[in-house]
Amino acid sequence: MSLRSRAVVFGLFLVFALGETLWAEPTSQFYLDKGNVYARDKKNETSIRYLEEAVNLNPYDVEARTNLGRLYADKNQIDDALTQFKKALQVQPNYFPALSNLSYVYLQKRDFPDAVLYAKKALQVNPDFGSAHYNLGMAYFDTQRYDMAVTELKVAVRFFPDNAQINERLGDSYAALKRQDEALAYYRQAVIDAPMSAGARTKLADTYAASGQQDRALDEYKAAVDINPADIDAHYKLADYYESVRDWDGAKKQYLAILQSDDEQARAHQSLAKIYEREEEPGKALYQWEKYSELVPSDQAAKDHIDQIRKPLLSKQQADQLAKLEKQKQAAQTTPGVASAGTTQSPSERATVEANFQPVTLQSTDMGSPGLFPPRIPEAPTPTPPTSLVPMEVAQPSPEIPTVQ
């Protein structure tokens, strides 16, 4: 065959092959590959559409079902995720990514026995699967088996070394075991991994305080409330610290910040009331006690205390009003037009004035009496950025449910 003839034949072959490629229907593998690409780019909605098509074309594709279930789990569509993982395991019972992911789903459903069961099954197939160790450790932690949680989470952290969530949970486990030194080490690592985590800093501060390192505890509490001014727990911890060192102004600022975030914090109202009493501001104390009593109506001792504060305040207002009436009567005796200037009132006239005297009734919404009902609680000052924060990289996300490589 001549060279020209060979070229013609080869050209026809290329046209035929290209035509087959262009005109052929996309396969399930095509949709799986596209779905994985979009998932890698965090375009989850698009990824879900492609993976759903892959599953429709090939219901036996365990990888497509497992990856689709993972995306459903990310969207908190727990039952849909459960369905996909179970169907994948019907096709391939030892497919360890689906086993581990099923353990994760049962964790979200707080079905801890099944979470343990499927994590262990995944580890029987692949003992080095980090996500399964994480799921098993979390199941043990949530069921208060802290020694076993430590064992599994320490394996998981080798696979996810910069994950703040795992390090924080290890700190929690050691703290529950009363092993403060280990807890402190893992909380420190969690803060290094996620320096803008107010929760991790609060736990670190708690551990410093428990070990007697009050200055470090104070720095971490301040950093926590600077990071998240709405972190009520951190404000309470900081207020507790200020009260322990008798810094009443510092404690008062924290309670006011708490109430700015949530005016129904009964403890903050009660603590503020006690501070105002200590500062001899009975009107402000009464206001806070009344707010506390509205939130905790069953506290009879608080109601009795309110009555004790209210009585002297009423007596003082009544005395002030009587003094004012007396001044008005004295002024009337010297005012032109009075029948006889300089004369005093008769007993009957005085009785008439006193009979018309109306006692003062306190209204909790009356903001006009200085010192009794304070004006609206001032807003807490905007915190300055904490100088103690160590600039670190952005916090790592929770360990993702793995897909098949």
C-alpha positions in Angstrom: 0.0 0.0 0.0 1.4 3.4 -1.0 2.2 6.0 1.6 -0.7 8.1 0.3 -3.2 5.2 0.7 -2.0 4.6 4.2 -2.5 8.3 5.1 -6.1 8.1 3.7 -6.9 5.0 5.8 -5.4 6.6 8.9 -7.4 9.7 8.4 -10.6 7.8 8.0 -9.8 5.9 11.3 -9.3 9.2 13.1 -12.6 10.6 11.8 -14.4 7.4 12.9 -12.8 7.4 16.4 -13.4 11.1 16.9 -17.0 10.7 15.8 -17.5 7.9 18.3 -16.1 10.2 21.0 -18.2 13.2 20.1 -21.5 11.4 19.6 -21.3 8.9 22.4 -23.5 9.4 25.5 -21.5 10.5 28.6 -20.9 7.5 30.9 -21.3 7.3 34.7 -17.5 7.7 35.0 -17.7 11.0 33.2 -20.2 12.3 35.7 -18.3 10.9 38.6 -15.1 12.6 37.5 -16.8 15.9 36.9 -18.5 15.7 40.3 -15.2 15.0 42.0 -13.6 18.0 40.3 -16.5 20.4 41.4 -16.3 18.9 45.0 -12.6 19.6 45.1 -13.3 23.2 44.1 -16.0 23.5 46.9 -18.8 23.8 44.3 -20.9 21.4 46.2 -24.3 22.0 44.6 -22.9 21.4 41.1 -21.0 18.4 42.3 -24.1 16.9 43.8 -25.9 17.2 40.4 -23.1 15.4 38.6 -22.8 12.6 41.2 -26.6 12.1 41.2 -26.4 11.6 37.5 -23.5 9.1 37.9 -25.6 7.1 40.4 -28.6 7.1 38.1 -26.5 5.8 35.3 -24.7 3.2 37.4 -26.5 2.3 40.7 -23.6 0.0 41.6 -20.9 2.7 41.6 -19.8 2.7 45.3 -17.4 5.6 44.9 -20.1 7.8 43.4 -22.6 6.9 46.2 -20.0 7.5 48.9 -19.0 10.8 47.6 -22.6 11.8 47.1 -23.4 10.8 50.7 -20.5 12.9 51.9 -21.9 16.0 50.2 -25.3 15.3 51.6 -23.8 15.0 55.1 -22.0 18.4 54.6 -25.5 19.9 53.9 -26.9 18.2 57.0 -29.1 16.0 54.9 -28.4 13.2 57.3 -31.0 10.7 56.2 -30.1 11.1 52.5 -26.4 10.5 53.4 -27.4 7.4 55.4 -29.2 6.0 52.4 -26.2 6.5 50.0 -23.7 4.9 52.4 -25.9 1.9 53.1 -26.5 1.3 49.3 -22.8 1.5 48.7 -22.2 -1.1 51.4 -24.9 -3.4 49.8 -22.7 -3.5 46.7 -19.3 -3.7 48.5 -19.7 -4.5 52.3 -16.0 -3.8 53.1 -15.7 -0.5 51.4 -14.1 1.3 54.3 -14.8 4.9 53.3 -18.5 4.2 53.3 -18.1 2.3 56.6 -16.3 5.3 58.2 -18.7 7.8 56.8 -21.7 5.8 58.1 -20.0 6.0 61.5 -19.9 9.8 61.1 -23.6 10.0 60.2 -24.6 7.9 63.3 -22.5 10.3 65.4 -24.7 13.2 64.0 -27.8 11.2 64.9 -26.3 10.5 68.4 -26.6 6.8 67.8 -23.3 6.0 69.5 -23.5 2.2 69.5 -23.8 2.2 65.7 -21.2 4.9 65.4 -18.7 2.7 67.3 -19.7 -0.4 65.3 -19.1 1.1 61.9 -15.9 2.9 62.9 -14.5 -0.4 64.1 -15.6 -2.2 60.9 -13.7 0.5 58.9 -10.6 0.0 61.0 -10.7 -3.7 60.6 -10.4 -3.2 56.8 -8.0 -0.3 57.1 -6.3 0.2 60.5 -4.6 3.4 59.2 -7.8 5.3 58.2 -7.6 8.5 60.2 -11.2 9.6 59.8 -12.4 6.3 61.3 -10.1 6.8 64.4 -11.6 10.3 64.7 -15.2 9.1 64.6 -14.5 6.3 67.1 -12.7 8.8 69.4 -15.6 11.2 69.2 -18.1 8.4 70.0 -16.1 7.4 73.0 -15.8 11.0 74.2 -19.6 11.6 73.8 -20.2 8.5 75.9 -17.7 9.7 78.6 -15.2 6.9 77.9 -12.4 9.4 78.1 -9.4 7.0 78.3 -10.6 5.3 75.1 -11.3 8.7 73.5 -7.7 9.8 74.2 -6.3 6.6 72.6 -8.3 7.1 69.3 -8.0 10.8 69.1 -4.2 10.7 69.5 -4.1 8.4 66.5 -6.4 10.7 64.6 -4.3 13.8 65.3 -1.3 12.1 63.6 -3.4 12.2 60.3 -4.7 15.7 61.0 -1.8 17.3 62.9 -3.1 20.9 62.6 -6.7 20.3 63.4 -7.8 22.5 66.3 -11.0 20.6 66.9 -9.1 17.3 67.6 -6.6 19.0 69.9 -9.3 20.8 71.8 -11.2 17.5 72.2 -8.1 15.9 73.5 -7.7 18.7 76.0 -11.3 18.2 77.1 -10.7 14.5 77.6 -7.6 15.0 79.7 -9.4 17.7 81.7 -12.2 15.2 82.4 -9.6 12.8 83.6 -8.1 15.5 85.9 -4.8 15.4 84.1 -4.3 19.2 83.9 -0.8 19.2 82.4 -1.8 17.1 79.3 -5.0 19.2 79.0 -3.0 22.4 79.1 -0.6 21.1 76.3 -3.5 20.2 74.0 -5.4 23.4 74.6 -2.3 25.4 73.8 -1.9 23.5 70.6 -5.6 24.2 69.7 -5.0 27.9 70.2 -2.0 27.7 68.0 -4.0 26.0 65.3 -7.0 28.3 65.7 -5.9 31.6 67.4 -9.2 33.2 66.7 -11.2 30.5 68.5 -12.7 32.1 71.6 -13.9 28.8 72.9 -10.4 27.3 72.8 -8.9 30.3 74.5 -11.6 30.2 77.3 -10.7 26.5 78.0 -7.1 27.4 78.0 -7.7 30.2 80.5 -9.8 27.8 82.7 -6.9 25.4 82.8 -4.4 28.2 83.6 -6.7 29.3 86.4 -7.0 25.8 87.8 -3.3 25.4 87.8 -2.8 28.7 89.7 -1.5 30.7 86.7 -3.8 33.6 87.2 -2.0 36.2 85.0 -2.0 33.9 82.0 -5.6 33.0 82.7 -6.5 36.7 82.7 -4.7 37.3 79.3 -6.6 34.4 77.7 -10.0 35.5 79.1 -9.4 39.0 77.7 -8.4 37.6 74.4 -11.5 35.5 74.2 -13.9 38.4 74.8 -11.9 40.6 72.4 -12.3 37.9 69.7 -16.0 37.4 70.3 -17.7 40.1 72.4 -20.9 38.0 72.3 -19.1 35.1 74.0 -21.2 35.1 77.2 -19.2 32.2 78.8 -15.9 34.1 78.4 -17.5 37.2 80.0 -18.7 35.2 82.9 -15.3 33.7 83.5 -13.7 37.1 83.3 -16.2 38.5 85.7 -15.6 35.7 88.1 -11.9 36.4 87.9 -12.4 40.1 88.7 -14.7 39.3 91.6 -12.1 36.9 93.0 -9.6 39.8 93.2 -12.3 42.2 94.4 -12.1 44.4 91.2 -15.8 45.3 91.3 -15.6 47.8 88.4 -14.0 45.2 86.2 -16.7 42.6 87.1 -19.5 45.2 86.6 -18.3 45.9 83.0 -18.4 42.2 82.1 -21.9 41.8 83.5 -23.1 44.8 81.5 -21.5 43.4 78.4 -23.3 40.1 79.0 -26.7 41.9 79.3 -26.0 43.9 76.2 -25.8 40.5 74.3 -28.7 38.9 76.2 -30.9 40.8 78.7 -32.4 37.6 80.0 -29.2 36.4 81.8 -30.6 36.1 85.3 -27.2 35.5 86.9 -25.8 38.7 85.4 -28.7 40.8 86.8 -28.3 39.2 90.3 -24.5 39.8 90.3 -24.9 43.4 89.2 -27.5 43.9 92.0 -25.1 42.7 94.6 -22.3 44.9 93.2 -24.6 48.0 93.3 -25.5 47.2 96.9 -21.9 47.0 97.7 -21.4 50.4 96.1 -24.4 51.8 98.1 -26.5 52.5 95.1 -29.8 51.0 96.2 -31.9 52.4 93.3 -29.7 50.6 90.7 -29.6 47.5 92.9 -33.4 47.4 93.2 -33.7 47.7 89.4 -31.4 44.7 88.8 -33.1 42.7 91.6 -36.5 43.2 90.0 -35.1 42.1 86.6 -33.7 39.0 88.2 -37.0 38.3 90.0 -38.9 38.5 86.7 -36.6 35.9 85.2 -36.6 33.7 88.3 -40.0 34.2 89.9 -39.6 31.1 92.1 -36.8 32.7 94.2 -38.8 33.9 97.2 -35.6 35.0 99.0 -35.0 37.5 96.2 -38.6 38.9 96.5 -38.1 39.3 100.3 -34.8 41.1 99.6 -36.5 43.4 97.1 -39.1 44.4 99.7 -36.3 45.2 102.2 -34.7 47.5 99.6 -37.9 49.1 98.5 -39.2 50.2 101.9 -36.5 52.7 102.8 -36.5 54.1 99.3 -40.3 54.7 99.6 -39.9 56.3 103.0 -37.2 58.7 101.7 -39.4 59.7 98.7 -42.4 60.3 101.0 -40.2 62.4 103.3 -38.9 64.5 100.4 -42.5 65.1 99.2 -43.6 66.2 102.7 -40.7 68.6 102.9 -41.6 70.0 99.5 -45.2 70.5 100.7 -44.0 72.3 103.8 -41.9 74.7 101.7 -44.9 75.4 99.5 -47.1 76.2 102.6 -44.4 78.5 104.0 -44.2 80.3 100.6 -47.9 80.6 100.5 -48.0 82.4 103.9 -45.8 85.2 102.6 -47.4 85.5 99.1 -49.7 88.6 98.5 -53.4 87.7 98.3 -53.2 85.5 101.4 -55.8 86.7 104.0 -53.2 87.5 106.7 -49.6 87.4 105.8 -47.4 85.8 108.4 -50.2 83.8 110.0 -49.9 80.1 110.3 -52.3 77.4 109.1 -55.0 76.2 111.4 -54.9 72.6 112.5 -57.9 71.9 110.2 -56.1 73.4 107.2 -53.0 71.4 107.8 -55.1 68.3 108.2 -56.6 69.0 104.8 -53.2 69.4 103.1 -51.9 66.2 104.7 -55.1 64.4 103.8 -54.4 65.2 100.1 -50.9 63.9 100.3 -50.5 60.9 98.0 -47.7 58.3 98.8 -45.2 57.6 96.0 -45.7 54.3 94.1 -42.6 52.9 92.5 -42.9 51.9 88.8 -40.2 49.7 87.4 -40.4 51.4 84.1 -40.0 54.9 85.6 -36.5 56.1 84.6 -36.9 59.6 86.0 -35.7 59.1 89.6 -32.0 59.7 89.7 -30.2 56.9 91.6 -33.3 54.7 91.8 -33.9 53.6 88.3 -30.8 54.1 86.2 -30.9 55.1 82.6 -30.6 52.4 79.9 -27.7 50.1 80.6 -24.7 51.7 78.7 -23.2 49.8 75.9 -20.1 48.0 76.7 -17.0 49.7 75.2 -15.7 48.4 72.0 -12.8 46.2 72.9 -9.4 46.9 71.5 -7.8 44.2 69.5 -5.9 41.8 71.9 -2.2 42.3 71.9 -1.7 38.8 73.3 -2.9 37.1 70.1 -0.2 35.2 68.3 -0.6 35.7 64.5 -1.2 32.3 63.2 -2.7 30.7 60.1 -6.4 30.4 59.6 -8.0 27.6 61.7 -8.1 24.2 60.1 -11.6 22.8 59.3 -13.0 19.7 61.0 -11.6 16.6 59.4 -13.5 16.0 56.2 -15.1 12.6 55.5 -12.6 11.2 53.0 -13.4 10.1 49.5 -11.7 7.4 47.5 -8.5 8.5 46.0 
